[in-house]
Amino acid sequence: MTDSPILQASGLAKTYGAADLPVRALRDVDLSLDRGEFVALMGPSGCGKSTLLHLLGGLDRPTGGEVWLSGQRVDTLSEAKWAVLRRAHIGFVFQFFNLIGNLSVADNVELPALLAGKAPNEARARRNQLLDHLGLADKAGVVPAQLSGGQQQRVALARALINRPAVLLADEPTGNLDTDATREVLTLLKQCHADGQTILLATHDARVASAADRVVTMRDGRVAGETALAPAVAAVRSLSDLIGLEA
């Protein structure tokens, strides 16, 4: 890890609605993520986890505060510059996969590389590498509807990783999966982390959060606290003590 955070939020705020009836989704949030770190954002639905991820990834604009990526301030970028930056440096994984239904698995994974300007042969080689690594090589030609939920999330993960992003943002990636598929996706995320991938994951599930190095808890749009996790059983115990959340 480096001394300088790879991703940082300072005083981040987001307010929705009209001026006479504001909804403060995020309130003065400070967060930093070191290169190679795996951080989980925990809290119940509506606490601001997804809003924070969207602001950090440029999918929405903050009302106040700053976002820095690899030492560059990015919240002031134009939409066009954000799009270029996001394709090259940020990977997203969502709860509902967001795969393109009429494209094959191979095309879903390869598309972001082509949009980022990669040569077709380079994009194809990286796609094949990821599909093989994630156990999906035999599914390359099928469409997402022919896959299980766990398989679709693996495709989404491959798509998010194809441009070797500086940061992987995962928004409730197991929230739509059964127990076996959840375990499968978590195993893959931990493998990515072991390979050096920086990950920020939002979840309301303590079992999912226990895969991280550090857990940041959120309540009512604010950071309520954080803890570094010990290995295995100690991690689960520290999480149980940390959260008083019914999610």
MARGUNU-197468 format. One record per residue (C-alpha): residue in one letter; x, y, z. Coordinates in steps of 0.2 Angstrom, whole numbers, plus 5000, padded with zeros to 4 digits. Layout:
BEGIN
aXYZ/...
This chain:
BEGIN
m500050005000/t500550184997/d500550335008/s499450424997/p497650364996/i497050294979/l495250354982/q494750494994/a493150584999/s493250745009/g491750825016/l490650745003/a488850785004/k487350754993/t485550834994/y484050784984/g482450874982/a481851054981/a482651184992/d481051195003/l481051005006/p482850945005/v483350765007/r485050755014/a485750585008/l487550615012/r488250725026/d490050785027/v490850615023/d492750585024/l493350425017/s495050365011/l495550205002/d497350145001/r498050054986/g497649864987/e496449885002/f494749795003/v493549905012/a491749865016/l490350005019/m489049935030/g487350005036/p485549975033/s484650025017/g484450205015/c486050255025/g486950325010/k488050185005/s487550174987/t487450364986/l489250374991/l489850244979/h488950334965/l489850494969/l491550414971/g491250334954/g490650484945/l488850414942/d488150564952/r488750734957/p489050794975/t488150944982/g489750984992/g491450914996/e492850834985/v493350674977/w495150624973/l495650474962/s497550434961/g497950614967/q496850694955/r495350794960/v493850724949/d492250784956/t492450944945/l492750854929/s491550864914/e490350724910/a491450674895/k493050674905/w492250574919/a491650444907/v493450424900/l494150414917/r492850294923/r493050174909/a494950164912/h495050174930/i493450124939/g492549954939/f490749934944/v489849784950/f487949804955/q486649704964/f485649674948/f487049634937/n486649764923/l487149654909/i486549684891/g485249554888/n485449534869/l487349524870/s488249364873/v489349344889/a490949364879/d490249534871/n489649594888/v491349574895/e492349634880/l491249794877/p492049904890/a493749874884/l493249924866/l492450074872/a494050124881/g494950114865/k495849944867/a496249854851/p495049714847/n496349574848/e496949644865/a495149654872/r494749484866/a496349414874/r495949494891/r494149434890/n494649254887/q495849264901/l494549334913/l493149214908/d494349064910/h494949134927/l493149154933/g492548984927/l491449054912/a492449004897/d491048874892/k489749014894/a490549134882/g489249114868/v487649114879/v486549264884/p486349324902/a484649254904/q485349074901/l486449094917/s486149074935/g486149234947/g487949184953/q488549154935/q487849324930/q488749414944/r490349324939/v490049394921/a489749574929/l491449554939/a492349504923/r491649654914/a492149764929/l493949704929/i494249704910/n495149874910/r496149834925/p495349974935/a496250064949/v494750034960/l493249914960/l491649984967/a490449844972/d488649894977/e487749754986/p488549624974/t487749484983/g486149564988/n485149464974/l486049294977/d485649144987/t486949075000/d487948974988/a488149104975/t488549234988/r489949124994/e490549104976/v490549284973/l491449324989/t492749194985/l493149284969/l493149454976/k494449394989/q495449314975/c495449484966/h496049564982/a497449444984/d497949484967/g498149664972/q496449734967/t495849884977/i493949854982/l492649964990/l491049854994/a489349915000/t488349785010/h487149775024/d487649595027/a489049565041/r489549395033/v489949485017/a490849635026/s491949505035/a492849475019/a493649655020/d495149725028/r494149865036/v492349905039/v491650075038/t489950095046/m488650225040/r487050285048/d485950425041/g487150485028/r488650495039/v490150385044/a489750315061/g491350225064/e492550105057/t493649955062/a495049855055/l494649665055/a495649525062/p495649365053/a494349235052/v493349205068/a493949365076/a493349465061/v491649395063/r491649435082/s492249605079/l490849635067/s489549575078/d490149695091/l490349835079/i488549835071/g486949855080/l486049855063/e484549755059/a484649755040/
